[in-house]
Amino acid sequence: MNAPEPLAPLPKSPPTLAAVPRTGSSRAAVSVRQASVVYPAADTPVRALNEVSLDIQPGEFVSLIGPSGCGKTTLLRVIADLEPITSGEVLVNGLSPHDARLARAYGYVFQAPALLPWRTVLSNVMLPLQIQGKPPETCRSIALEQLARVGLTGFEKKYPWQLSGGMQQRVSIARALGFEPKLLMMDEPFGALDEITRDGLNEQLQQLWLREQRTVVFVTHSIAEAVYLSTRIVVMSPRPGRIVKVIESTLPAERTLALRDTPEFTALAHEVREALADGHGH
């Protein structure tokens, strides 16, 4: 296993959540209304999502957590126009998911880095910008800037197979941020990483969110990860997926991993764990 790589130092973050403009506009960044997803089957149709309603405001970091098969990723894919809904309505920045995708209103980070092995780190990050038809020098300068933001300056000429899993995932994040989306969707991006690397990327992502002030929707199985990163935690039930509880974070905006040893963190984690248990009981 590769040793966890050092993370680049980041600028000081604002001290409280009040410093983060969670309501930069009157329109929700994401609005889900009574959304259901039903998969046809030979015997009984599978209801993956059941009348889910959720508003996510600009600048929020919202984590979706629940057991495997509860519809977390399905909900994320619905918002991203990667999967259709059977009924209900979903709006992204006031647009349908399809129109929001065409307008490049969001970035998406998958569970696996999904990098092209024959392209260098730099050219992987440049790819979406090239597809948009931006001039080569513009693509290069934006890609270099985004790699610097995720602490990968000096790795531009490396190939994905030369990087650790954590570094590959940072390349994916840089690529998703390249066209400056206001909304970043992340489907359990650190789930396959060792704990030390995951902790470091959690810390870096949390600071990146504070600095960039983008809206983030994040899927995770980890209670500690959800509590550490989020302004709100959306707890989902086993299939058919529905929202059991939405928990507001009471933690300060500027967070370090040491926060996980505090009574406030423990209390929030306990509340999430109880909500997950309640969801299983219904």
N, C-alpha and C positions, 0 to 999 in steps of 0.2 A: 504493500500500500504506500502511495506517495505520502510524504510528510505534509501536514497542513501548511499551506503557503501563508506568508505574512500578509496582512491586510494594510492597504495604504491608509495613512492618517486622514481624517476627514475634518472639515471645518466645524467649529462649535455650533451646536444646535440650540434652538430657542428653548427656554427653561420650562415652559408649561404648554399644555394643549391650547390654552387661550391664544397662544402666539401663532397657531396654525389655523388658517382661514378655512374652516370646515364648511362654511356656507358662502362661498365666493360668488354664487349666483343663486337666484331664487329657484332655479330648475335643478332637479335631482340629476346627478351624474348617471345614475342607473335607477330605473323605476320598473318594478316587476309587480304585475297585478293578476292575482288568481291564475298563475301559470301552472299548467299541468303538462306532463309529458307521458304518453302511453305508448308502449311498444307493442305492436301486434304479435300474437303468438298462435301456434296451432291449437292450443287448448285454451288457456286463460291469458288475456292481455296483461302485460307487465306495466304497472303504474310506477314510473320512476320518480316523478314529481307530482305532488297532489296539492293544487290550489295554493301555490306559494306566492306571498306578497312581501315585498321588501323595497324600501327606498334607501339609496346610498348617496350621501351628499358629497359635493366636490371637496376634495382634500381629506376625506376619511380613509382610514386603513381598516377594512372589514375582512375578518377571517370567517370562512365557512368551515365548521368542524362537525364531525359525526362519524358513525361507524362505516365500514366499507359497504358500498352499495346503497347509501342513503340518498344519493342524488347530488352530492356536492359538486362533483365534476360536471354532471349533467346541467346543473344550474349555470355554472360558469360557461359551459359550451353554448348554452342557449343565449346568454348575454353576448357572447362573441360571434353569434351567427354560424356556429359550427354544428348546430343541431336545431331542428325546428320544434316549436311548441305545438301541442295538440289543441290546447285552448288557453285563453288568457291573453295578456298583452305584456310586452317588454319594450322599454324605450331606453336608449343610450344617448345621453345628451340631447334628449328630445326627438331623436331619430329612431326608426326601426333598427334592429341589429344589423340587417342587411345594408341599409343606407349608411349606418355608422361605420361598418367595415369598409365600404367603398370610399368613405370620407377619411379613412385611416385615423379614426378617432381613438383607437386603443392599440396597445401592444399586448402580446400574449406570450407567456413563458410556459413551456410544457414541462412535464415531469422529467423527461430526458432532454438533454441540451439540443438535440436535433441539428447539430452543426454538420456542414458538408466537409468530409474528411480530406478532400483534395484541395480545399481552399484554406489559406492561412487565416489566422485569427482576424487580421485586419480585413481581409476580403470577405470573410463571413459576416462581419458587422456592416460592411459596405453594401452587401447584396440587396437588402430591401430598398436602399436609397438608389441603387443603380436601376432597379426595376421601376422605380418612380420616374426615372429619366433625368435625375439630377446630374449636373456636370461632374466629371471625374474628380476634379480637385475639391469640389464641395463634398462629394461622398467621402473622400479621404479625410478631410479636415473634421467632418462631423464624427466619423468613425474613431479617429484618434482622440477626440474630445470625450466621447462616451467610454472608451477603454480607460482613459485616465480617471473618469468618475468611478469606475468599479475597481480601480487599483491595478490595472493590467498594462500600464505603460512599460515598454521594454519587451513585451511578449507578442508584438504585432506580427512578426514573421514566423512565429511558431505555428504548427499544425495542431488540430484538436487532439490527436493521439499523443502529442508531446505534453499535454496538460493534465493535471489532476482533475477529478470529477468536480471539485469545487470551483476550479478556475474555468472549466468548460461552462459551468452554469453561469458564472459571471459574464462570460462572453455572450451567452444567450440574453442576459439582462441588458447588456450594452446594446445588443442588436435591437431588442424590443424598445429601448429608449431612443434609438437613433433618429426616428422621425418625430420625436418630442410629443408622444401621445399624452393627453390629459388623464387617460385612464389606463392603468396597467393591471392585467389579469394574470395570475400566477397559479398554476395547477400543481400543488405540492412539489415545488421546484427543488427542495433540499431533502426530500424523503429518502433518497438512496445514498446519502452521504454519511460519513462517520460523524460521531457526535461533536468532536472538537471543531471540525470544518464547518459543520452545520451551525454551531454556536457563533463562530466568527462571521458567517454569512448572515445570520439573523441580526447580529449587531450592525453589520455594515448596511443591510437593507433598511433597518429602522432609521439609521442616520441619513441614508439616501432619501427615504421618504420625507423626513423632516426638511431636508435641504431643498428638494425638488418640489415639494408640496403637491404631488400628484395624487389622484384617487387610486387606491389599490384594493383589488378584490383577490383574496388569497385563500386557497384551499389547503387544508392540513389535517393530519390525523393526530397531531401532537398538541396536547393541552398547553404545555409550557411554551411552545412556539406561538400558539394563538394568543396567549395572555401577554407574552413579551412584546409582540409586534403590533397589536391591534388597538384601535380606538373603540371598536365594537366587535363582539364575537357573536356570530349567528350559529346557534346549536341546532342541528338537524336530527330527525328521527330516522330509524331504520325504514326501509321501503314499506309503504309508499312515502317518499321523501317529503317531509313538511318541516316547517320551522317550529321548534319546541320553545325556544327562548332566545331573546336578543339581549346580550349583556353589555352594558356600557362600562368601559374601562375607567377606573379611578386613578390610574397610575400617571405620573408626570410624563410630559412629552419627551424629555431628554432621559434616555434609559441606558443603563449599562447592564451587563450580565449579573452583576452583584445584586441587582434589584430582585432577582429570583429568590434570594434568601430572606426577603422582608415579609412581615406579616400581611401587608397589603397584597403582595403577589400571591401568597399562599391562599388568602381568602378568595381572591378572584378565581384561582385554579380550582379551589373546592367548589365554588358556585358552578363553574363549567362542568366539572365532574358530576355534580348532582343533577344538572340539567340533562346530561348525556344518559345518566341512569334512569331519570324520569321518562326520557324518550323511549328507552328500551321497554319500559313498563306499560306503554300504551299501545 
